[in-house]
């Protein structure tokens, strides 16, 4: 009997809401937009976080990246119009790292040169990456077609190259590049393979550009061409000239990067300290290098993701709070309007519990319907952001449960006081209400 009594009370609450459909719909909008904003903001934050973490992970959690950094220029008033500066990583550094540090598995020296490549009548700007055959062990680059550089290519300074997928369409069109000759700086190089990298979902932002630059690609070039390090060393100068204020500065840099791979993630940070000490001794006069640890960047990205999710979720939850206040306001007004109805029900034998169930069921119905519609709308917005804004968004099950759970909690919290107030009305005074 008790079940049928509660059922009858809930039906009465639903009927009351249906009689005021417009007011009920407007009240539900606050919950709809609140739940929608929670899901959408968490989805955008999760997508941005995953994209950043994947960009870092592509650099390798057991890798350490050593980059050449141009030290501050110390100008001396000597009257010379031409200056010579030599700085950065060297072949000696790579050899010292390989022979000195026991935990190192792979050492990959990298030389980068901006050039122009020609094939038939086509020409494009490229970035030459002079490296060694084991470059693929520390890089996300993989061979799509043909082969990568070999030890014979390295030792015999062969005129061969590997092009990346970005360059194929711009330079070769619909032709198969393997076996074709590319002209770079007056020399021809036979293409022996095509290299690719894992695709990046979503729009490429500045963070991704920085990570791609660390990985060896350049957003200003049409693509990269990989040459044996020995070939790039013998055919391209290490000098570059720049002009400033009527004076010429000639810079000499041997290597732009050295990638070091250790055996496990536990050895990354100790190896970083050893590398810093070793390079500090080899570069006593200037700090012209930087050590980047992808593992630290990955951990920092995860911490940032947690903070980002909390901030976005808190901001979105405020809209749910505002929606809950709106529901309480409407329910208090409803209680005042239905004072006589409450008095009649109490006079006919309804208990306080029945009145509480009636008004609480109305509040819960509003919030649950708003929560369901908010989930639908909140799932649609990230899809539109991904489609039109080219940004990655990720809707997680926890965000759906969180948003729906908050909406239900808001309904119960903000519905209790109006229901309690309605149940504690004096039946006699309620019957006198006009």
C-alpha positions, 0 to 999 in steps of 0.5 A: 500500500505504501508503494501505491501511495508514493506512486500516486503522489509522484503522479500528482507532482508530474501532473502539476508540472505538466499543467505549467509546461512553459515554467517547467521548461524554463526552469529546466534550462538552467540545469540543461546548460549547466550539465552541458557546460560541464561535459563540453568544457571537460571534453575540450580540456581532456582533448587538449591534455591528451594531444599535449601528452601524445606530442610529448610521448612521441619524443620517447619517455626514455629519451633525453634531447640535447639541443644547441642554444645560441649563447648571449652575444658578448660584444666587444668594441674592437671596430671589426665589421666581421666576427666569428662565433663557434658554439653549440654541440659537437661531434666530440660531445656525441663521442664523449657521451657514447664512451663515458655514460654506461646507461646510454643505449643509443646516441643519435647526433643530428644536424639540421640545414635549411635548403631547397630541393628540386625535382624536374621543374618543382622546387620546395623549401626543405629541412635536411636532417643529417643523422645516423641509421639508428635514428628511428630507434629514438624518433617516431619516424618510421619507414612507409616505403623503401628503406631508411639509411644504412651503415654503408650509406653512412661510412661511404658517404653515399648520395642517398636520402629518405623523404618524409610523407609531407614532401612527397605530394609537394615535390613528386606529385603522384609519382613514386619517389623511390628511385628518383633523384632529388637535386639539393645545392647542386648535388643529386641524391637518390631517394631510397625510402619514404618516412612517416610519423604518427598523425596528430589528431586535431589542430596543430597548436604552438605546443605541438609545433615546439614538440615537432621541432624538438623531434626534427621537423619544421613547420616553415618547410614543406618537409624533411629529407634525411641524409647520412650524417657523413654526407651532410658533413662533407657537402654542407658547410657548418658556417652561417652568416648574419648581418646586423648594424653594418657588421657581419657575424659568422656562426659555426655550429656542428650539431643542432641536436643529440638524442640520448636513449637510456635503458629505462625511465628510472635512469632518465633523471640520473642520466640527465644529471650526468649529462649536464655535468659532462657537457658542463666540463666540455663547454666551460666557457659558455652555456650553449646547450639545453637538455630537454627531458620528455619524461618530465614534460609528460609528468608536468602535462599530467599534473596540468591536466588535473588542475585544468580539469578541476578549474574547468569543472568548477567554472562549469559547476557554477552554472549548475549551482545557478540552475539549482537556485532557479529551481528553488526559487520556482518551487518556493513560488509554487508552494506559495501558489498551492497553499490551499491545495496543500491544506486540502490534502492535509485535511483529507489525511495526507501526511507530511511525508506525502507532501515532501515526496510530492514536491521533491518528486517535482524537483527531481523530475525537473533536474533529471530531465534537464540532466538527460537533455544536458548530456545529449547537448553536451555530447553534441557540442564537442563533436561540433568543436572537433568538426568545425574548430579542428580541435580534439575533444574527448568525452569520458564516461566519468564526465557524464557520470559527474555531470548527471550526478551533480544535477541529481544532487542539485535537485535533491539539495535545492528541492528539500527546503521548498518540500520541507516548507510545504510539509510544515504548513499549518493545515488550518491556515492553509485552508484559509489562504486565498 
